[in-house]
Every structure is written in structure tokens, then in C-alpha cells.
């Protein structure tokens, strides 16, 4: 009886260990082999970066436009040029 209880408990612990450590071990194996696929978190981050890059490009265009307008107004109306920042 003691032997069968031990084997049953060992089997249960083995199954629990496999279920608990399967995903982390697979991820580690993928990372070590260089096959780490982009997870949904990485895809979300990449998408957010793409959106931010688009917003940054738009802000750069607006800044360039504002600088051109300011330079044009300065030249046309004779605004005093500042020597400081």
C-alpha cells in the first residue's frame, strides 16, 4: 500500500510540475534557440511605437510650418530680432 501511495503522489507531483513549468520552459527554449516569436505584448508595443512615430512626424511638420511663418512675419513686419533665447 505504501508503494502505491508513493507512486500516485509522485505521479501527481510530476503532472503538476509539467503543467506549471511547461510554458516558461518552452519560452526559455525558444529564446535560447533564437526562435522567440513576438508575443501579443510585443505586437502591441510595436503598434504603439508606430502611432507615436506618426504623431512625431506630424509635430515636426507643424514646427517647421510655425518656424517658416515666424521667419516670414519677422522679415515682412520688421520685428526686432532677438539676440537671446
C-alpha positions as CSV (number, residue, x, y, z in Angstrom):
1,X,0.0,0.0,0.0
2,X,2.8,2.4,0.8
3,X,4.5,1.9,-2.5
4,X,1.3,2.6,-4.5
5,X,0.6,5.8,-2.5
6,X,4.1,6.9,-3.1
7,X,3.9,6.3,-6.8
8,X,0.5,8.0,-7.0
9,X,1.8,11.1,-5.1
10,X,4.9,11.1,-7.3
11,X,2.8,10.9,-10.5
12,X,0.6,13.8,-9.3
13,X,3.6,15.9,-8.5
14,X,5.1,15.1,-11.9
15,X,1.9,16.2,-13.7
16,X,1.6,19.4,-11.7
17,X,5.3,20.2,-12.3
18,X,4.9,19.6,-16.0
19,X,1.7,21.8,-16.1
20,X,3.4,24.6,-14.1
21,X,6.7,24.7,-15.9
22,X,5.8,23.9,-19.5
23,X,5.2,27.4,-20.7
24,X,8.2,29.0,-19.0
25,X,10.5,26.2,-20.2
26,X,9.2,26.4,-23.8
27,X,9.7,30.2,-23.8
28,X,13.2,29.7,-22.5
29,X,13.9,27.1,-25.1
30,X,12.6,29.4,-27.9
31,X,14.7,32.2,-26.6
32,X,17.9,30.1,-26.4
33,X,17.3,28.7,-29.9
34,X,16.7,32.2,-31.3
35,X,13.1,31.5,-32.3
36,X,11.4,33.7,-29.8
37,X,8.3,34.9,-31.6
38,X,6.8,38.3,-30.9
39,X,4.1,37.9,-28.3
40,X,0.9,40.0,-28.3
41,X,2.6,42.4,-25.8
42,X,5.4,43.0,-28.3
43,X,3.0,43.5,-31.1
44,X,1.0,46.0,-29.1
45,X,4.2,47.9,-28.2
46,X,5.3,47.9,-31.9
47,X,1.8,49.2,-32.9
48,X,2.0,52.0,-30.2
49,X,5.5,52.9,-31.4
50,X,4.3,53.2,-35.0
51,X,1.4,55.5,-33.9
52,X,3.9,57.6,-31.8
53,X,6.2,57.9,-34.8
54,X,3.3,59.2,-36.9
55,X,2.4,61.7,-34.3
56,X,6.0,62.8,-34.0
57,X,6.3,63.3,-37.8
58,X,3.1,65.4,-37.7
59,X,4.5,67.6,-34.9
60,X,7.8,68.0,-36.8
61,X,5.8,69.3,-39.8
62,X,3.8,71.7,-37.6
63,X,7.0,73.0,-36.0
64,X,8.6,73.6,-39.4
65,X,5.5,75.4,-40.6
66,X,5.4,77.6,-37.4
67,X,9.1,78.4,-37.9
68,X,8.5,79.4,-41.5
69,X,5.6,81.6,-40.6
70,X,7.6,83.3,-37.8
71,X,10.5,83.9,-40.1
72,X,8.2,85.3,-42.8
73,X,6.4,87.6,-40.4
74,X,9.7,88.7,-38.9
75,X,11.0,89.7,-42.4
76,X,7.8,91.4,-43.5
77,X,6.9,93.4,-40.5
78,X,10.4,94.2,-39.3
79,X,10.0,92.5,-36.0
80,X,13.1,93.2,-33.9
81,X,15.4,90.2,-34.0
82,X,16.2,88.9,-30.5
83,X,19.8,88.2,-29.6
84,X,18.9,85.8,-26.7
85,X,16.9,82.7,-26.3
